Amino acid sequence: MLSIQLKSLGTKVLHHTPALGAVSPAQFTKSATQHNAIIRTKTPTTKFLFANAAPALAPINHRFFSALSVPTRDEEQEEDERQFSALSPNLVEVLRAEFESVDINHDGKIDSSELKQLLRKRQKVFSESEILEICELFYVRNAGKGVPIDDLLEAVNSTLISDGKNKASPGGGTCAAEYYYDLNHHQWKKHELDIAITHIEPKTFSDKVAYNAVKLSRFGFDTATGWNNEITSVSKVLQRVIFLETVAAVPGMTAAIIRHFKSLRSMERDGGLINMFLEEATNERMHLLTFVTMRDPSLFFRASVIGAQFGFGTAFLLAYIASPKFCHRFVGYIEEEACSTYTKIIEALETAPEGSELAKWSAEGAPDIGISYWHLGEDGTVLDLIRAVRADEAEHRDVNHSVVNMQDGDVNPRYDPTIRLDLALNKYVKDMMTRPKVETA
């Protein structure tokens, strides 16, 4: 609008003022158009130009325009240019081109539906279920808004610098942790089944009480089930693990219920811990439901379970109300014992003499419920099942120990949506970096 007004004014002035004969209308219009950006400055430009051009009818001073401190297009682009320390310029251009190829509405941003199309180009890297999960987390973290491509590139660069350990994903929402959980959980990869036996040394008075309470409980449990660390029969193994799992499913549910009511009372988020402990309780229950398909407990055994649940459940409930951190340390130590027990079972099955009861049992097909839950494959064996169960127990061990050190506002350590997104971006860009040069040229 300003350039049109200047053009009209300049034409009139030049046509009626001999003193300006040295300046053509085209030159005036060109100067005015080139500097139309001055309307973005705080100077009352229009008033200044009209006050100096029309009334005085003085010769136009071209140095007036060149003296204005107005950023050119190149200067603005240079100011907006990001520095990506972990990405080469060539890779930045490749990534930008790929992002722009899915930017359907051409707004310079990537939303969750466009991210879905982007990740589907990498179906050798991401499964469909992973893509759906990542895009849901992306949508929630950014409250449904698109993310500018430069911001997405910066996030990708940051994940490479931090190698996925720090939070770099664009957006600021963590509410997904309150209701969304890992849909691909317990589909353990081969390398994830190699479990190390670890132990957290008790340091505080509370830790020492928890540790000694577990040792005392372990002694009573071993006595009640006749466990002497000698694995000689299938029935002995099943009796041990079935009783163990009826008790192991209590802490997760208790923690989830108490945290649920606390969240309702305080009207505050829980950081996803409710979901995590509900899932932990369900996971332990799935252990039980799988093992009971291989052995039907006696009436006396079932009565013992009822008594143990009543006694342990009541004690744990009261203890959790008094001190959640003590209880999570206690559960962490219980899971250490569980990992030790399952490791001994696995070693016994792997070293059992050929043709023995244990050897035959380990090679049997796993129950259908176990194959379905852990995705063991149609050829999954009892040994595969026990390894998956041990991996579950190791995760519970690590999670409960880590919860002890959590602060208010922290998101659960098992499923932090931001870290989840960071790892996905890291995985995506590393795939791009390892592609043949002919694809990224």
C-alpha positions as CSV (number, residue, x, y, z in Angstrom):
1,M,0.0,0.0,0.0
2,L,2.8,2.4,0.8
3,S,4.6,1.7,-2.4
4,I,1.4,2.5,-4.4
5,Q,1.0,5.8,-2.5
6,L,4.7,6.7,-3.1
7,K,4.4,5.8,-6.8
8,S,1.3,8.1,-7.2
9,L,2.9,10.9,-5.2
10,G,6.2,10.6,-7.0
11,T,4.6,10.7,-10.4
12,K,2.7,13.9,-9.5
13,V,5.7,15.5,-8.0
14,L,8.0,14.7,-10.9
15,H,5.4,15.8,-13.5
16,H,4.9,19.2,-11.9
17,T,8.4,20.0,-10.6
18,P,11.1,21.0,-13.1
19,A,13.7,20.8,-10.3
20,L,13.3,17.1,-10.2
21,G,13.9,16.6,-13.9
22,A,17.0,14.6,-13.2
23,V,15.1,11.8,-11.5
24,S,12.7,9.7,-13.6
25,P,9.4,8.3,-12.3
26,A,10.8,4.8,-12.7
27,Q,13.8,5.6,-10.5
28,F,11.6,7.1,-7.8
29,T,9.2,4.1,-7.8
30,K,12.1,1.6,-7.7
31,S,13.7,3.4,-4.7
32,A,10.4,3.5,-2.9
33,T,9.6,-0.1,-3.6
34,Q,13.0,-1.4,-2.5
35,H,12.6,0.3,0.9
36,N,9.0,-0.6,1.5
37,A,10.2,-2.6,4.5
38,I,10.6,0.6,6.5
39,I,7.0,0.3,7.6
40,R,8.3,-2.3,10.0
41,T,10.5,0.2,11.8
42,K,9.3,2.4,14.7
43,T,9.9,5.6,12.6
44,P,6.7,7.3,11.5
45,T,7.9,6.7,7.9
46,T,4.9,7.7,6.0
47,K,4.6,11.1,7.7
48,F,8.3,11.7,7.3
49,L,8.3,11.0,3.6
50,F,5.2,13.1,2.8
51,A,6.4,16.0,4.9
52,N,9.7,16.1,3.1
53,A,8.6,15.4,-0.4
54,A,5.3,17.2,-1.1
55,P,5.4,20.5,0.7
56,A,9.0,21.6,0.1
57,L,9.2,20.0,-3.4
58,A,13.0,19.7,-2.8
59,P,15.3,17.5,-4.8
60,I,15.1,13.9,-3.7
61,N,18.0,12.9,-1.6
62,H,18.7,9.2,-2.5
63,R,21.1,8.9,0.4
64,F,18.0,9.2,2.7
65,F,16.9,5.8,1.7
66,S,20.4,4.2,1.9
67,A,20.9,5.6,5.4
68,L,17.8,3.8,6.8
69,S,18.8,0.8,8.9
70,V,16.4,-1.7,7.3
71,P,17.3,-5.4,7.2
72,T,17.4,-6.9,3.7
73,R,16.0,-10.4,3.0
74,D,19.5,-11.9,3.0
75,E,20.3,-10.4,6.4
76,E,17.0,-11.6,7.9
77,Q,17.7,-15.2,6.6
78,E,21.2,-15.0,8.0
79,E,19.8,-14.0,11.4
80,D,17.3,-16.9,11.3
81,E,19.8,-19.5,10.2
82,R,20.4,-22.2,12.9
83,Q,23.7,-23.8,13.7
84,F,23.5,-27.6,13.9
85,S,26.7,-28.9,15.4
86,A,25.9,-32.6,15.1
87,L,24.4,-32.4,11.6
88,S,26.4,-31.7,8.4
89,P,25.0,-29.1,6.1
90,N,24.3,-31.8,3.5
91,L,22.3,-33.9,6.0
92,V,20.4,-30.8,7.1
93,E,19.3,-30.2,3.6
94,V,18.3,-33.8,3.1
95,L,16.3,-33.8,6.3
96,R,14.7,-30.5,5.5
97,A,13.7,-31.8,2.0
98,E,12.2,-34.9,3.6
99,F,10.3,-32.9,6.2
100,E,9.0,-30.6,3.4
101,S,7.9,-33.6,1.3
102,V,5.3,-34.5,4.0
103,D,4.3,-30.9,4.8
104,I,0.9,-31.3,3.0
105,N,-0.4,-27.9,3.9
106,H,2.9,-26.1,3.2
107,D,2.9,-24.2,6.4
108,G,6.5,-24.9,7.3
109,K,5.4,-27.1,10.2
110,I,5.1,-30.8,10.9
111,D,2.1,-32.0,12.7
112,S,1.4,-35.5,14.1
113,S,-0.3,-36.8,10.9
114,E,2.6,-35.5,8.8
115,L,5.0,-37.1,11.2
116,K,3.2,-40.4,10.7
117,Q,3.8,-40.2,6.9
118,L,7.4,-39.4,7.5
119,L,8.0,-42.4,9.8
120,R,6.2,-44.7,7.5
121,K,8.9,-44.1,5.0
122,R,11.2,-45.9,7.5
123,Q,9.1,-49.0,8.1
124,K,12.3,-51.1,8.3
125,V,13.2,-49.0,11.3
126,F,9.8,-48.4,12.9
127,S,7.0,-50.9,13.3
128,E,3.4,-49.6,12.7
129,S,2.6,-49.8,16.4
130,E,5.7,-47.8,17.2
131,I,4.7,-45.2,14.6
132,L,1.2,-44.8,16.1
133,E,2.6,-44.5,19.6
134,I,5.3,-41.9,18.6
135,C,2.7,-39.8,16.7
136,E,0.3,-39.9,19.6
137,L,3.0,-38.7,22.0
138,F,4.0,-36.0,19.5
139,Y,0.4,-34.8,19.3
140,V,0.0,-34.6,23.0
141,R,3.3,-33.0,23.7
142,N,2.6,-30.2,21.3
143,A,-1.1,-29.9,22.2
144,G,-2.1,-30.8,18.6
145,K,0.0,-28.0,17.1
146,G,2.5,-28.4,14.3
147,V,6.2,-27.9,15.0
148,P,8.3,-25.6,12.7
149,I,10.7,-27.6,10.6
150,D,13.7,-25.6,12.0
151,D,12.6,-26.5,15.5
152,L,12.3,-30.1,14.5
153,L,15.8,-30.1,13.0
154,E,17.2,-28.5,16.2
155,A,15.5,-31.2,18.2
156,V,17.1,-33.9,16.0
157,N,20.5,-32.2,16.4
158,S,20.1,-32.1,20.2
159,T,19.2,-35.8,20.4
160,L,22.5,-36.6,18.7
161,I,24.5,-34.4,21.0
162,S,22.8,-36.0,24.1
163,D,22.6,-39.4,22.5
164,G,19.0,-39.7,23.6
165,K,19.8,-39.2,27.3
166,N,18.4,-35.6,27.7
167,K,15.1,-34.2,26.8
168,A,15.2,-32.4,23.5
169,S,11.9,-33.0,21.8
170,P,10.0,-29.9,20.7
171,G,6.9,-28.9,22.8
172,G,6.4,-28.9,26.5
173,G,3.6,-31.2,27.4
174,T,4.0,-34.2,29.6
175,C,0.4,-35.0,30.2
176,A,0.6,-38.1,28.0
177,A,2.3,-39.8,30.9
178,E,-0.9,-39.5,32.9
179,Y,-2.9,-41.8,30.6
180,Y,-0.7,-43.3,27.9
181,Y,1.5,-46.3,28.4
182,D,3.8,-48.5,26.3
183,L,1.6,-50.7,24.0
184,N,4.7,-52.7,23.0
185,H,5.8,-53.6,26.5
186,H,7.1,-57.1,27.3
187,Q,8.0,-57.9,23.7
188,W,11.6,-58.4,24.8
189,K,14.4,-58.3,22.2
190,K,17.1,-61.0,22.4
191,H,19.7,-58.7,23.9
192,E,17.2,-57.5,26.5
193,L,16.9,-61.0,27.9
194,D,20.5,-61.0,29.1
195,I,19.9,-59.9,32.7
196,A,22.6,-59.0,35.1
197,I,22.2,-59.7,38.8
198,T,22.5,-56.3,40.5
199,H,22.2,-55.1,44.1
200,I,21.7,-51.6,45.6
201,E,23.6,-51.4,48.8
202,P,21.4,-50.1,51.7
203,K,22.7,-46.7,52.9
204,T,20.0,-45.0,55.0
205,F,18.3,-46.4,58.0
206,S,15.1,-46.9,56.0
207,D,17.1,-48.9,53.3
208,K,18.6,-51.2,55.9
209,V,15.2,-51.9,57.5
210,A,13.8,-52.7,54.1
211,Y,16.7,-54.9,53.2
212,N,16.6,-56.9,56.4
213,A,12.8,-57.2,56.2
214,V,13.2,-58.8,52.8
215,K,15.8,-61.2,54.1
216,L,13.5,-62.2,56.9
217,S,10.5,-62.6,54.5
218,R,12.7,-64.7,52.2
219,F,13.6,-67.0,55.0
220,G,10.0,-67.6,56.0
221,F,9.0,-68.0,52.3
222,D,11.7,-70.5,51.6
223,T,10.6,-72.5,54.7
224,A,6.9,-72.4,53.7
225,T,7.6,-73.6,50.1
226,G,10.4,-76.1,50.9
227,W,12.9,-74.2,48.8
228,N,16.6,-75.0,49.4
229,N,18.1,-73.7,46.2
230,E,18.2,-77.2,44.8
231,I,16.1,-77.4,41.7
232,T,15.3,-81.1,41.2
233,S,11.8,-81.3,39.7
234,V,9.2,-79.3,37.7
235,S,6.7,-79.5,40.5
236,K,9.1,-77.8,42.9
237,V,9.8,-75.0,40.5
238,L,6.1,-74.4,39.8
239,Q,5.1,-74.5,43.4
240,R,7.8,-71.9,44.1
241,V,7.0,-69.4,41.3
242,I,3.2,-69.7,41.6
243,F,3.2,-68.8,45.3
244,L,5.8,-66.0,44.6
245,E,3.6,-64.4,41.9
246,T,0.5,-64.4,44.1
247,V,2.3,-62.1,46.5
248,A,4.4,-60.2,44.0
249,A,1.2,-58.7,42.3
250,V,0.2,-57.0,45.6
251,P,2.6,-54.0,45.9
252,G,1.9,-52.6,42.4
253,M,-1.8,-52.5,42.8
254,T,-1.5,-51.1,46.4
255,A,0.8,-48.3,45.2
256,A,-1.5,-47.5,42.2
257,I,-4.7,-47.3,44.4
258,I,-3.1,-45.1,47.0
259,R,-1.5,-42.8,44.4
260,H,-4.9,-42.7,42.6
261,F,-6.7,-41.4,45.6
262,K,-3.9,-39.0,46.4
263,S,-4.1,-37.5,42.9
264,L,-7.9,-37.1,43.3
265,R,-7.5,-35.4,46.7
266,S,-4.7,-33.0,45.6
267,M,-6.1,-32.5,42.1
268,E,-2.6,-32.9,40.7
269,R,-0.9,-35.1,38.2
270,D,1.0,-38.2,39.3
271,G,3.7,-38.2,36.6
272,G,2.4,-41.5,35.2
273,L,3.3,-43.6,38.2
274,I,-0.3,-44.9,38.6
275,N,-0.2,-46.4,35.1
276,M,3.2,-47.9,35.7
277,F,2.3,-49.6,39.0
278,L,-1.0,-50.8,37.5
279,E,0.9,-52.3,34.6
280,E,3.4,-53.9,37.1
281,A,0.5,-55.5,39.0
282,T,-1.0,-56.8,35.7
283,N,2.4,-58.1,34.6
284,E,2.9,-60.1,37.9
285,R,-0.7,-61.5,37.5
286,M,0.1,-62.6,34.0
287,H,3.1,-64.5,35.4
288,L,0.7,-66.3,37.7
289,L,-2.0,-67.0,35.1
290,T,0.7,-68.5,32.8
291,F,2.2,-70.8,35.4
292,V,-1.1,-72.1,36.7
293,T,-1.8,-73.5,33.3
294,M,1.0,-75.9,34.0
295,R,0.0,-76.9,37.5
296,D,-3.3,-76.7,39.3
297,P,-2.6,-75.7,43.0
298,S,-4.2,-77.8,45.7
299,L,-6.9,-76.5,48.1
300,F,-4.4,-76.2,50.9
301,F,-2.1,-74.1,48.6
302,R,-5.0,-71.8,47.7
303,A,-5.9,-71.3,51.3
304,S,-2.2,-70.4,52.1
305,V,-2.4,-67.8,49.3
306,I,-5.5,-66.2,50.8
307,G,-3.8,-66.0,54.2
308,A,-0.5,-64.6,52.7
309,Q,-2.4,-62.0,50.7
310,F,-4.4,-60.9,53.8
311,G,-1.4,-60.6,56.0
312,F,1.1,-59.2,53.5
313,G,-1.5,-57.0,51.7
314,T,-2.6,-55.3,55.0
315,A,0.9,-54.7,56.2
316,F,2.1,-53.3,52.8
317,L,-1.0,-51.0,52.6
318,L,-0.3,-49.5,56.0
319,A,3.4,-49.2,55.3
320,Y,2.8,-47.5,52.0
321,I,0.6,-44.9,53.6
322,A,3.3,-44.2,56.1
323,S,6.3,-44.2,53.7
324,P,6.1,-44.9,50.0
325,K,9.9,-44.7,49.6
326,F,10.5,-47.4,52.2
327,C,8.0,-49.6,50.3
328,H,9.5,-49.1,46.9
329,R,13.0,-49.9,48.3
330,F,11.5,-53.0,49.9
331,V,10.0,-54.1,46.6
332,G,13.3,-53.4,44.8
333,Y,15.0,-55.8,47.2
334,I,12.2,-58.4,46.7
335,E,12.7,-58.2,42.9
336,E,16.4,-58.6,43.4
337,E,15.6,-61.9,45.1
338,A,13.2,-62.8,42.3
339,C,15.8,-62.2,39.7
340,S,18.2,-64.4,41.6
341,T,15.6,-67.2,41.8
342,Y,14.7,-67.1,38.1
343,T,18.4,-67.1,37.2
344,K,18.9,-70.3,39.2
345,I,15.9,-71.8,37.5
346,I,17.2,-70.9,34.0
347,E,20.7,-72.3,34.8
348,A,19.1,-75.5,36.0
349,L,17.1,-75.9,32.8
350,E,20.0,-75.0,30.6
351,T,22.3,-77.5,32.3
352,A,19.8,-80.3,32.9
353,P,21.0,-83.7,31.6
354,E,19.5,-84.6,28.2
355,G,16.3,-86.7,28.7
356,S,15.8,-85.6,32.3
357,E,12.4,-84.1,33.5
358,L,13.8,-80.6,33.6
359,A,15.3,-80.9,30.1
360,K,12.1,-82.1,28.6
361,W,10.1,-79.4,30.4
362,S,12.3,-76.6,29.2
363,A,11.9,-77.7,25.6
364,E,8.1,-77.9,25.8
365,G,6.0,-75.3,24.1
366,A,5.1,-72.4,26.3
367,P,1.4,-72.0,27.2
368,D,-0.7,-70.1,24.7
369,I,-1.3,-67.3,27.1
370,G,2.4,-66.8,27.6
371,I,3.1,-66.9,23.8
372,S,0.5,-64.2,23.3
373,Y,1.5,-61.9,26.1
374,W,5.3,-62.0,25.5
375,H,5.2,-62.6,21.8
376,L,7.3,-65.6,22.0
377,G,6.4,-66.9,18.6
378,E,4.7,-70.2,17.8
379,D,7.9,-72.1,18.6
380,G,8.4,-70.4,22.0
381,T,9.4,-72.8,24.7
382,V,9.1,-72.9,28.5
383,L,12.7,-71.8,28.7
384,D,11.9,-68.7,26.6
385,L,9.0,-68.0,28.9
386,I,11.2,-68.1,32.0
387,R,13.7,-65.8,30.5
388,A,11.0,-63.3,29.6
389,V,9.6,-63.5,33.2
390,R,13.1,-62.8,34.6
391,A,13.4,-59.7,32.3
392,D,10.1,-58.5,33.7
393,E,11.3,-58.9,37.3
394,A,14.6,-57.1,36.5
395,E,12.6,-54.2,35.2
396,H,10.5,-54.1,38.3
397,R,13.7,-54.2,40.4
398,D,15.2,-51.2,38.6
399,V,12.0,-49.2,38.5
400,N,11.2,-49.5,42.2
401,H,14.7,-48.6,43.2
402,S,14.7,-45.6,40.9
403,V,11.3,-44.4,42.3
404,V,12.9,-44.0,45.7
405,N,15.0,-41.1,44.4
406,M,12.2,-39.3,42.4
407,Q,11.2,-35.8,43.3
408,D,7.9,-34.0,43.0
409,G,7.1,-33.3,39.4
410,D,9.2,-36.1,38.0
411,V,7.8,-38.4,35.3
412,N,7.9,-42.1,35.8
413,P,11.3,-43.6,34.8
414,R,9.8,-46.5,32.8
415,Y,7.8,-44.3,30.4
416,D,8.8,-40.7,30.0
417,P,7.0,-39.5,26.8
418,T,9.7,-36.8,26.1
419,I,12.6,-39.3,26.3
420,R,10.5,-41.7,24.2
421,L,10.2,-39.0,21.5
422,D,13.9,-38.1,21.7
423,L,14.9,-41.8,21.2
424,A,12.5,-42.0,18.2
425,L,14.1,-38.9,16.6
426,N,17.6,-40.2,17.4
427,K,16.7,-43.5,15.8
428,Y,15.3,-41.8,12.7
429,V,18.3,-39.5,12.0
430,K,20.8,-42.3,12.6
431,D,19.0,-44.3,10.0
432,M,19.3,-41.3,7.6
433,M,23.0,-41.0,8.4
434,T,23.7,-44.7,7.6
435,R,21.8,-44.7,4.3
436,P,23.8,-45.0,1.0
437,K,25.2,-41.7,-0.2
438,V,23.3,-42.0,-3.4
439,E,20.0,-41.7,-1.4
440,T,21.1,-38.6,0.5
441,A,23.0,-36.8,-2.2
